[in-house]
Amino acid sequence: MAFITLSGTLLDPNGDLAVGDQIRFTHKSTTGKTVEGAVSIITINPAGTYSLPLQYGLVLVEYKDVRTQQFKNLGVATVNSTNPATSIPELLNALVPVSSADLIEFQAILANAVAAQTAAENAATTAEAFAYQLTTTDLIASTATFTADTNIPTSGFTTSGDGGNGSWKQNGVTGQTPSQTPAQLGNALLNDASGNQWALLGNCAQIEVFGGKMDGVTDNTLVTNAVVNWGKKVIFSTGTYLTRSFFLLNKRIEIQGSGQDLTFIKMINNATQNVISMSGTGWLKASNLTIDQNFDNNTGGHGIRSGGCDGLIIDYVTIQNCSSYGIGLQAGTSKGVNLSNFTIKNTNSDGIDIKDYNFNNECIYISNYTAENISIVDDDDVALDIRGEVVVNGVSIKTVSPSRGIRTRLSTIQGRAGFGTVSNVSFKGHGTGSTIALQLGGQEGNVVFSNVTTKDCSQAVLQSNGSVGGIINNLSASGVYGDGMSINGSDLIINGFTAINTVGSSRVCDVESTAENFSLRNFHIDETTGSSQGVRVNTGASNTNFSDGTIRGGSIADQGTATVQSNVRIL
């Protein structure tokens, strides 16, 4: 092995022995048996002397005074047989020959490059050492030096394993307010104690990564703002997440829970807001959770309110305890609405209210909808209020107070008349009051209901005055206690109607004086108790048509104009 020997005595600027000072030598090349990156350090002894063999090669020399904490880069020396240095001062003087300005400049450039490389290597080494060792809170409090684009995965938010682990990348933004959390910055960002900013990597994160708490106590509103501004997928673990509204003004977010009976997003007390508010190009996908508007402690607000959206997708979601609507599609244009496998319960007003103010909503798709205890305050409210076009398949409605099931609306300033298809509906009333399964109010004439089962209601069907058209296929009613059907509009066709176990109803089908062109086909009415007539056609009703039906225990009382009966048997 080839080397030079350096020895002598070192003094500080005052002429005192430089006891405790350190010199670090790092090989920047592989020479002989010394590999690149090899490091040696000498410490000046109490006598102020030193002696060392320095192996041949390109060597970075750094110096640290006993009173400082960091090594200072002095430059790079070429150590070989032509280097005359026998002491450290001679070696240092050889780093920058005084007689060559060009060499001095080159030496400075080389020294800076080596220093930068060393800093990067040190930062990378530090980042590797910190990986999964720091919590996010530790990173926020850290003064460690990292280069831009450094990535540090944390082990948790406050404590290791608390679910708040995430990968954070220094994004090159510096000079920020030190030690700021994502909640304080309102985004998927944090600032460390040196004012360097870090951004969350990835497209999916647990709510705990932002500092969210599922404890049912903490107000997470600032965390909510951060995840909304991030605009990606957020997973909520088991527990209750308290917050004010998710404001999706031209924002996109996906929220996923651990199950409808496990994850609850709940409005804090006295907020009087919608749990989720959307407008503009807002977009939401929600699944496997419960949204609770907390109406016992709030005087207003919906579960989800849209003032216009580019997409609303829910799947396996429960919406409950709402001061007003469960879901309200209100002002603006609703696009991309697909609601499936969901429950709305305990609302003071409608379960779902669809408005169409701009007369251009896209078709609303609804499937497998369960409504329970809707319209607690107002018996005129409904489980599903329809304006514009819908495709509905699978609705189960159960009431515990007077209310309505599904209603199609007339065309007004609030939107087009309700139209589309509604299939496979089950309605269970509570047996008293004004409980109506289907109310038809539209005048476009192209709404089709299919396979509707009703029980314990005052009316299975109410066609409002002014309503035009509509078709109901395969309607059954059991336990009717009012006018089972009240027909007030025009051009309604009911094809396939069965009524049994009527209790105290005045009549099972009442064709009112304003009715025109009503057709009832393929029907069976079994009067049980309390009914004076099976069917009544009132004075003023015109062009009523009954065909292919039977009435057991009742009759048809006809006072209308141009009524036609074809193949109807009275048993």
Helices and strands as residue ranges (DSSP letters): E 3-9, E 22-27, E 39-43, E 49-55, E 57-64, E 72-79, H 88-93, H 101-130, H 136-141, E 151-153, E 167-170, H 182-185, E 189-191, E 197-200, E 204-206, G 207-210, E 215-219, H 221-230, E 233-235, E 239-243, E 246-249, E 252-256, E 263-267, E 276-279, E 283-292, G 295-297, E 304-307, E 311-322, E 327-329, E 337-347, E 352-354, E 364-372, E 382-386, E 389-398, E 404-408, E 419-428, E 436-440, E 445-455, E 459-463, E 469-478, E 485-487, E 493-500, E 507-511, E 519-526, E 533-537, E 545-552, E 556-558, E 564-570
